[in-house]
């Protein structure tokens, strides 16, 4: 049973013998780096970088659902990219445009 599942995975059109497997697999590094940046202060985040990560995630998530064969590795990595990008953008926007009340008093 396990051997047939492994063989089916190995021979899949988006399996490990193709670039359609390896490109999204290495793309996980971007999402992992974005998760690691969750501890970075919001003022150090970049709008252009996070917008690019978010848009890439949204666009390629949609694309991965319309191509043949379905590439669920591509889908999952891009959902992660969109999610981490949206979270980082929300942190940056909150920091830049909605300062904490005590921080606003300290600046005066």
DSSP file (Angstrom, degrees, kcal/mol; ACC not computed):
  #  RESIDUE AA STRUCTURE BP1 BP2  ACC     N-H-->O    O-->H-N    N-H-->O    O-->H-N    TCO  KAPPA ALPHA  PHI   PSI    X-CA   Y-CA   Z-CA
    1    1 A X     >        0   0    0      0, 0.0     4,-1.8     0, 0.0     5,-0.2   0.000 360.0 360.0 360.0 -51.7    0.0    0.0    0.0
    2    2 A X  H  >  +     0   0    0      1,-0.2     4,-2.6     2,-0.2     5,-0.2   0.871 360.0  55.2 -66.0 -36.2    2.7    2.5    1.0
    3    3 A X  H  > S+     0   0    0      1,-0.2     4,-2.4     2,-0.2    -1,-0.2   0.896 107.6  48.5 -64.7 -39.6    4.9    1.5   -1.9
    4    4 A X  H  > S+     0   0    0      2,-0.2     4,-2.3     1,-0.2    -1,-0.2   0.877 112.1  49.2 -69.2 -36.1    2.1    2.2   -4.4
    5    5 A X  H  X S+     0   0    0     -4,-1.8     4,-2.3     2,-0.2    -2,-0.2   0.910 112.9  47.6 -66.6 -42.3    1.4    5.6   -2.8
    6    6 A X  H  X S+     0   0    0     -4,-2.6     4,-2.7     2,-0.2    -2,-0.2   0.902 112.6  48.9 -65.1 -41.1    5.1    6.5   -2.9
    7    7 A X  H  X S+     0   0    0     -4,-2.4     4,-2.2     2,-0.2    -2,-0.2   0.892 110.5  50.6 -66.1 -39.7    5.3    5.4   -6.5
    8    8 A X  H  X S+     0   0    0     -4,-2.3     4,-0.6     2,-0.2    -2,-0.2   0.910 112.7  46.9 -63.9 -41.9    2.2    7.4   -7.5
    9    9 A X  H >< S+     0   0    0     -4,-2.3     3,-0.9     1,-0.2     7,-0.3   0.929 112.3  50.1 -63.2 -46.4    3.8   10.5   -5.8
   10   10 A X  H 3< S+     0   0    0     -4,-2.7     7,-0.5     1,-0.2    -2,-0.2   0.865 116.6  40.7 -61.2 -38.7    7.1    9.9   -7.5
   11   11 A X  H 3< S+     0   0    0     -4,-2.2    -1,-0.2    -5,-0.2    -2,-0.2   0.401  85.9 122.2 -94.0   1.8    5.5    9.6  -11.0
   12   12 A X  S X< S-     0   0    0     -3,-0.9     3,-2.3    -4,-0.6     5,-0.3  -0.333  74.4-118.7 -63.5 145.5    2.9   12.4  -10.5
   13   13 A X  T 3  S+     0   0    0      1,-0.3     7,-0.2     3,-0.1    -1,-0.1   0.714 119.1  38.4 -60.5 -19.8    3.2   15.2  -13.2
   14   14 A X  T 3  S+     0   0    0     56,-0.1    -1,-0.3     6,-0.1    59,-0.1  -0.032  99.1 121.0-114.7  28.3    4.0   17.6  -10.4
   15   15 A X  S X  S-     0   0    0     -3,-2.3     3,-2.1    -5,-0.1     6,-0.5  -0.113  84.2 -77.6 -85.3-175.5    6.1   15.1   -8.4
   16   16 A X  T 3  S+     0   0    0     -7,-0.3    -6,-0.1     1,-0.3    -5,-0.1   0.556 122.3  67.9 -65.5  -8.9    9.7   15.2   -7.3
   17   17 A X  T 3  S+     0   0    0     -7,-0.5    -1,-0.3    -5,-0.3     2,-0.3   0.433  98.9  63.3 -86.7   2.6   11.1   14.4  -10.8
   18   18 A X  S X> S-     0   0    0     -3,-2.1     4,-1.4    -6,-0.1     3,-1.2  -0.842  84.1-121.4-127.0 160.6    9.8   17.8  -12.1
   19   19 A X  H 3> S+     0   0    0     -2,-0.3     4,-2.5     1,-0.2     5,-0.3   0.734 107.4  74.9 -66.9 -23.0   10.5   21.5  -11.5
   20   20 A X  H 34 S+     0   0    0     -7,-0.2     4,-0.3     1,-0.2    -1,-0.2   0.677 103.2  38.9 -66.6 -16.2    6.8   21.8  -10.6
   21   21 A X  H <> S+     0   0    0     -3,-1.2     4,-1.5    -6,-0.5    -2,-0.2   0.845 117.5  45.7 -93.5 -47.9    7.7   20.1   -7.3
   22   22 A X  H  X S+     0   0    0     -4,-1.4     4,-2.4    -7,-0.3     5,-0.2   0.844 104.4  59.2 -73.3 -35.6   11.0   21.7   -6.5
   23   23 A X  H  X S+     0   0    0     -4,-2.5     4,-1.5     1,-0.2    -1,-0.2   0.956 111.9  39.5 -60.5 -51.2   10.2   25.4   -7.3
   24   24 A X  H  > S+     0   0    0     -5,-0.3     4,-0.8    -4,-0.3    -1,-0.2   0.860 112.4  58.7 -67.0 -31.1    7.4   25.6   -4.7
   25   25 A X  H >< S+     0   0    0     -4,-1.5     3,-0.8     1,-0.2     4,-0.2   0.936 110.3  41.2 -62.1 -45.5    9.3   23.5   -2.2
   26   26 A X  H >< S+     0   0    0     -4,-2.4     3,-1.5     1,-0.2     4,-0.3   0.764 104.0  68.3 -73.6 -23.4   12.2   26.0   -2.2
   27   27 A X  H >X S+     0   0    0     -4,-1.5     3,-1.4     1,-0.3     4,-1.1   0.729  81.0  77.2 -66.5 -21.0    9.7   28.8   -2.2
   28   28 A X  H <X S+     0   0    0     -4,-0.8     4,-2.7    -3,-0.8    -1,-0.3   0.796  80.4  71.1 -57.5 -26.5    8.8   27.7    1.3
   29   29 A X  H <> S+     0   0    0     -3,-1.5     4,-2.3    -4,-0.2    -1,-0.3   0.856  94.2  52.8 -58.7 -35.6   12.0   29.5    2.4
   30   30 A X  H <> S+     0   0    0     -3,-1.4     4,-2.1    -4,-0.3    -1,-0.2   0.924 111.0  45.6 -66.5 -44.3   10.4   32.8    1.7
   31   31 A X  H  X S+     0   0    0     -4,-1.1     4,-2.2     2,-0.2    -2,-0.2   0.901 112.6  50.8 -66.1 -40.0    7.4   32.0    3.9
   32   32 A X  H  X S+     0   0    0     -4,-2.7     4,-2.3     2,-0.2    -2,-0.2   0.911 110.4  49.5 -63.8 -41.4    9.7   30.6    6.7
   33   33 A X  H  X S+     0   0    0     -4,-2.3     4,-1.4     1,-0.2    -1,-0.2   0.884 109.9  51.6 -63.9 -37.7   11.8   33.8    6.5
   34   34 A X  H  < S+     0   0    0     -4,-2.1    -2,-0.2     2,-0.2    -1,-0.2   0.884 109.3  49.6 -67.0 -37.7    8.6   35.9    6.8
   35   35 A X  H >< S+     0   0    0     -4,-2.2     3,-1.8     1,-0.2     4,-0.2   0.906 107.7  54.3 -65.5 -40.7    7.5   33.9    9.8
   36   36 A X  H >< S+     0   0    0     -4,-2.3     3,-1.0     1,-0.3    -1,-0.2   0.822 101.7  60.3 -61.8 -29.6   11.0   34.5   11.4
   37   37 A X  G >< S+     0   0    0     -4,-1.4     3,-1.3     1,-0.2    -1,-0.3   0.473  75.7  93.3 -78.0  -1.1   10.4   38.2   10.8
   38   38 A X  G <  S+     0   0    0     -3,-1.8    -1,-0.2     1,-0.3    -2,-0.1   0.793  87.2  49.8 -60.0 -26.0    7.3   38.2   13.1
   39   39 A X  G <  S+     0   0    0     -3,-1.0    -1,-0.3    -4,-0.2    -2,-0.2   0.555  88.7 105.2 -89.0  -8.5    9.7   39.1   15.9
   40   40 A X  S <  S-     0   0    0     -3,-1.3     5,-0.1    -4,-0.1    -3,-0.0  -0.469  86.0-100.4 -70.8 140.9   11.2   42.0   13.9
   41   41 A X    >   -     0   0    0     -2,-0.1     3,-2.0     1,-0.1     4,-0.3  -0.371  30.1-122.4 -60.7 140.8   10.1   45.5   15.0
   42   42 A X  G >  S+     0   0    0      1,-0.3     3,-1.6     2,-0.2    -1,-0.1   0.803 108.8  64.8 -57.7 -30.9    7.4   46.8   12.6
   43   43 A X  G 3  S+     0   0    0      1,-0.3    -1,-0.3    52,-0.1    -2,-0.1   0.702  98.3  56.1 -67.6 -16.4    9.4   49.9   11.7
   44   44 A X  G <  S+     0   0    0     -3,-2.0    -1,-0.3     2,-0.1    -2,-0.2   0.512  86.8 102.2 -90.3  -5.8   12.0   47.6   10.2
   45   45 A X    <   -     0   0    0     -3,-1.6     2,-0.5    -4,-0.3    -3,-0.0  -0.452  68.7-131.7 -78.2 153.3    9.5   46.0    7.8
   46   46 A X     >  -     0   0    0      1,-0.2     4,-2.3    -2,-0.1     5,-0.2  -0.915   5.7-153.9-110.8 125.5    9.3   47.0    4.2
   47   47 A X  H  > S+     0   0    0     -2,-0.5     4,-2.7     2,-0.2     5,-0.3   0.953  97.4  49.3 -59.8 -50.6    6.1   47.9    2.4
   48   48 A X  H  > S+     0   0    0      1,-0.2     4,-2.1     2,-0.2    -1,-0.2   0.906 113.0  47.4 -58.9 -40.3    7.4   47.0   -1.1
   49   49 A X  H  > S+     0   0    0      2,-0.2     4,-2.3     1,-0.2    -1,-0.2   0.939 115.3  43.7 -65.6 -46.6    8.7   43.6    0.1
   50   50 A X  H  X S+     0   0    0     -4,-2.3     4,-2.4     2,-0.2    -2,-0.2   0.837 112.6  52.2 -71.9 -32.4    5.5   42.7    2.0
   51   51 A X  H  X S+     0   0    0     -4,-2.7     4,-2.9    -5,-0.2     5,-0.3   0.915 111.0  48.9 -66.0 -41.6    3.2   43.9   -0.8
   52   52 A X  H  X S+     0   0    0     -4,-2.1     4,-2.5    -5,-0.3    -2,-0.2   0.918 112.2  47.6 -63.4 -43.9    5.3   41.7   -3.3
   53   53 A X  H  X S+     0   0    0     -4,-2.3     4,-2.2     2,-0.2    -2,-0.2   0.923 115.1  46.1 -63.0 -44.6    5.0   38.7   -1.0
   54   54 A X  H  X S+     0   0    0     -4,-2.4     4,-2.5     2,-0.2    -2,-0.2   0.944 114.8  45.1 -64.7 -49.3    1.3   39.2   -0.5
   55   55 A X  H  X S+     0   0    0     -4,-2.9     4,-2.9     1,-0.2     5,-0.3   0.903 112.5  51.8 -64.1 -40.9    0.5   39.8   -4.2
   56   56 A X  H  X S+     0   0    0     -4,-2.5     4,-2.5    -5,-0.3     5,-0.3   0.930 111.2  48.6 -59.3 -45.1    2.7   36.8   -5.2
   57   57 A X  H  X S+     0   0    0     -4,-2.2     4,-1.6    -5,-0.2    -2,-0.2   0.919 114.5  44.0 -61.3 -45.2    0.8   34.6   -2.8
   58   58 A X  H  X S+     0   0    0     -4,-2.5     4,-1.8     2,-0.2    -2,-0.2   0.943 116.7  45.1 -67.2 -48.2   -2.6   35.7   -3.9
   59   59 A X  H  X S+     0   0    0     -4,-2.9     4,-2.2     1,-0.2    -2,-0.2   0.941 117.1  43.1 -63.0 -48.8   -1.9   35.5   -7.6
   60   60 A X  H  X S+     0   0    0     -4,-2.5     4,-2.3    -5,-0.3    -1,-0.2   0.756 107.6  60.4 -75.2 -23.1   -0.1   32.2   -7.6
   61   61 A X  H  X S+     0   0    0     -4,-1.6     4,-0.6    -5,-0.3    -1,-0.2   0.942 109.5  43.5 -63.7 -45.6   -2.7   30.6   -5.2
   62   62 A X  H >X S+     0   0    0     -4,-1.8     3,-1.2     1,-0.2     4,-0.6   0.936 113.4  51.3 -63.0 -46.4   -5.3   31.3   -7.8
   63   63 A X  H >X S+     0   0    0     -4,-2.2     3,-1.3     1,-0.3     4,-1.3   0.889 102.7  59.6 -58.7 -41.0   -3.1   30.1  -10.7
   64   64 A X  H 3< S+     0   0    0     -4,-2.3     7,-1.1     1,-0.3    -1,-0.3   0.700 103.5  52.8 -65.4 -17.4   -2.3   26.8   -8.9
   65   65 A X  H << S+     0   0    0     -3,-1.2    -1,-0.3    -4,-0.6    -2,-0.2   0.622 110.7  44.7 -91.7 -13.1   -6.0   25.9   -8.8
   66   66 A X  H << S+     0   0    0     -3,-1.3    -2,-0.2    -4,-0.6    -1,-0.1   0.570  93.5  91.3-106.7 -11.2   -6.6   26.4  -12.5
   67   67 A X  S  < S-     0   0    0     -4,-1.3     2,-0.5     2,-0.1     4,-0.1  -0.420  80.4 -97.6 -81.9 160.8   -3.5   24.6  -14.0
   68   68 A X  S    S+     0   0    0      1,-0.1     2,-0.1    -2,-0.1    -3,-0.0  -0.993 106.2  33.3-121.0 126.8   -3.4   21.0  -14.9
   69   69 A X  S    S-     0   0    0     -2,-0.5    -1,-0.1    -5,-0.1    -2,-0.1   0.581 101.0-116.5 -78.1 159.0   -2.3   19.0  -13.1
   70   70 A X        -     0   0    0     -2,-0.1     2,-0.7     1,-0.1   -56,-0.1  -0.391  23.9-153.0 -59.7 134.6   -3.3   20.5   -9.8
   71   71 A X     >  +     0   0    0     -7,-1.1     4,-2.1     1,-0.1     5,-0.1  -0.841  18.5 175.7-116.5  93.6   -0.2   21.5   -7.8
   72   72 A X  H  > S+     0   0    0     -2,-0.7     4,-2.6     1,-0.2     5,-0.2   0.755  79.9  59.0 -73.3 -24.4   -1.2   21.4   -4.1
   73   73 A X  H  > S+     0   0    0      2,-0.2     4,-2.2     1,-0.2    -1,-0.2   0.926 108.7  45.3 -65.7 -44.8    2.4   22.2   -3.1
   74   74 A X  H  > S+     0   0    0      2,-0.2     4,-1.7     1,-0.2    -2,-0.2   0.903 113.7  51.0 -63.4 -41.8    2.3   25.4   -5.1
   75   75 A X  H  X S+     0   0    0     -4,-2.1     4,-2.0   -11,-0.2    -2,-0.2   0.946 111.7  45.7 -60.7 -49.8   -1.2   26.2   -3.6
   76   76 A X  H  X S+     0   0    0     -4,-2.6     4,-2.1     1,-0.2    -2,-0.2   0.892 111.5  50.2 -67.0 -40.1   -0.1   25.6    0.0
   77   77 A X  H  X S+     0   0    0     -4,-2.2     4,-2.2     1,-0.2    -1,-0.2   0.879 112.4  48.2 -66.5 -35.0    3.1   27.6   -0.2
   78   78 A X  H  X S+     0   0    0     -4,-1.7     4,-2.5     2,-0.2    -1,-0.2   0.817 107.7  53.6 -77.5 -29.3    1.3   30.6   -1.8
   79   79 A X  H  X S+     0   0    0     -4,-2.0     4,-2.5     2,-0.2    -2,-0.2   0.918 111.6  47.8 -63.5 -42.6   -1.5   30.5    0.8
   80   80 A X  H  X S+     0   0    0     -4,-2.1     4,-2.7     2,-0.2     5,-0.3   0.910 111.7  49.7 -63.7 -42.2    1.3   30.7    3.4
   81   81 A X  H  X S+     0   0    0     -4,-2.2     4,-2.4     2,-0.2     5,-0.2   0.936 112.6  46.3 -62.7 -46.3    3.0   33.6    1.5
   82   82 A X  H  X S+     0   0    0     -4,-2.5     4,-2.6     1,-0.2     5,-0.2   0.924 114.4  48.7 -62.0 -43.9   -0.3   35.5    1.2
   83   83 A X  H  X S+     0   0    0     -4,-2.5     4,-2.2     2,-0.2    -2,-0.2   0.924 114.1  43.4 -63.7 -46.3   -1.1   34.9    4.9
   84   84 A X  H  X S+     0   0    0     -4,-2.7     4,-2.5     2,-0.2    -1,-0.2   0.883 114.6  51.3 -68.9 -36.3    2.3   35.9    6.2
   85   85 A X  H  X S+     0   0    0     -4,-2.4     4,-2.7    -5,-0.3    -2,-0.2   0.921 110.4  47.9 -65.0 -43.7    2.5   38.9    3.9
   86   86 A X  H  X S+     0   0    0     -4,-2.6     4,-2.4    -5,-0.2    -2,-0.2   0.908 112.5  49.8 -62.8 -41.8   -1.0   40.2    5.0
   87   87 A X  H  X S+     0   0    0     -4,-2.2     4,-2.1    -5,-0.2    -2,-0.2   0.936 112.4  46.4 -62.8 -45.9    0.0   39.7    8.7
   88   88 A X  H  X S+     0   0    0     -4,-2.5     4,-2.4     1,-0.2    -2,-0.2   0.906 112.4  50.5 -65.3 -41.1    3.3   41.7    8.2
   89   89 A X  H  X S+     0   0    0     -4,-2.7     4,-3.0     1,-0.2     5,-0.3   0.907 109.0  51.7 -62.1 -40.5    1.5   44.4    6.3
   90   90 A X  H  X S+     0   0    0     -4,-2.4     4,-2.4     1,-0.2    -1,-0.2   0.894 109.9  49.5 -64.8 -37.9   -1.1   44.7    9.0
   91   91 A X  H  X S+     0   0    0     -4,-2.1     4,-2.2     2,-0.2    -2,-0.2   0.928 113.6  46.1 -62.9 -44.7    1.7   45.0   11.7
   92   92 A X  H  X S+     0   0    0     -4,-2.4     4,-2.6     2,-0.2     5,-0.2   0.921 114.3  46.7 -65.7 -45.5    3.4   47.7    9.6
   93   93 A X  H  X>S+     0   0    0     -4,-3.0     4,-2.8     2,-0.2     5,-0.6   0.915 112.1  50.9 -64.1 -43.4    0.2   49.7    8.9
   94   94 A X  H  X5S+     0   0    0     -4,-2.4     4,-1.5    -5,-0.3    -1,-0.2   0.912 113.7  45.6 -60.4 -42.1   -0.9   49.5   12.6
   95   95 A X  H  <5S+     0   0    0     -4,-2.2    -2,-0.2    -5,-0.2    -1,-0.2   0.917 119.5  39.5 -66.8 -43.8    2.5   50.8   13.7
   96   96 A X  H  <5S+     0   0    0     -4,-2.6     3,-0.2    -5,-0.1    -2,-0.2   0.839 130.9  21.7 -78.6 -34.0    2.7   53.6   11.1
   97   97 A X  H  <5S+     0   0    0     -4,-2.8    -3,-0.2    -5,-0.2     2,-0.2   0.595 124.8  43.1-115.0 -14.2   -0.9   54.8   11.1
   98   98 A X  S  <<S-     0   0    0     -4,-1.5    -1,-0.2    -5,-0.6    -2,-0.1  -0.570  74.9-171.8-132.5  70.2   -2.5   53.7   14.4
   99   99 A X        -     0   0    0     -3,-0.2    -4,-0.1    -2,-0.2    -3,-0.1  -0.219  35.0 -94.8 -65.0 152.9    0.1   54.4   17.1
  100  100 A X     >  -     0   0    0      1,-0.1     4,-2.0    -5,-0.1     3,-0.3  -0.376  34.4-119.6 -62.5 144.6   -0.5   53.1   20.7
  101  101 A X  H  > S+     0   0    0      1,-0.2     4,-1.8     2,-0.2     5,-0.1   0.888 113.4  48.0 -58.1 -42.0   -2.1   55.8   22.9
  102  102 A X  H  > S+     0   0    0      1,-0.2     4,-1.8     2,-0.2    -1,-0.2   0.824 109.7  53.5 -70.2 -28.9    0.8   55.9   25.4
  103  103 A X  H  > S+     0   0    0     -3,-0.3     4,-1.4     2,-0.2    -1,-0.2   0.870 107.7  51.0 -70.4 -36.8    3.3   56.1   22.5
  104  104 A X  H  X S+     0   0    0     -4,-2.0     4,-0.8     2,-0.2    -2,-0.2   0.873 110.2  49.1 -68.0 -37.1    1.5   59.2   21.1
  105  105 A X  H >< S+     0   0    0     -4,-1.8     3,-0.7     1,-0.2    -2,-0.2   0.895 108.5  53.7 -68.2 -39.9    1.6   60.9   24.5
  106  106 A X  H 3< S+     0   0    0     -4,-1.8    -1,-0.2     1,-0.2    -2,-0.2   0.802 104.0  56.2 -65.6 -29.9    5.3   60.2   24.9
  107  107 A X  H 3<        0   0    0     -4,-1.4    -1,-0.2     1,-0.2    -2,-0.2   0.759 360.0 360.0 -73.4 -24.0    6.0   61.8   21.5
  108  108 A X    <<        0   0    0     -4,-0.8    -1,-0.2    -3,-0.7    -2,-0.2   0.460 360.0 360.0 -78.6 360.0    4.3   65.1   22.6
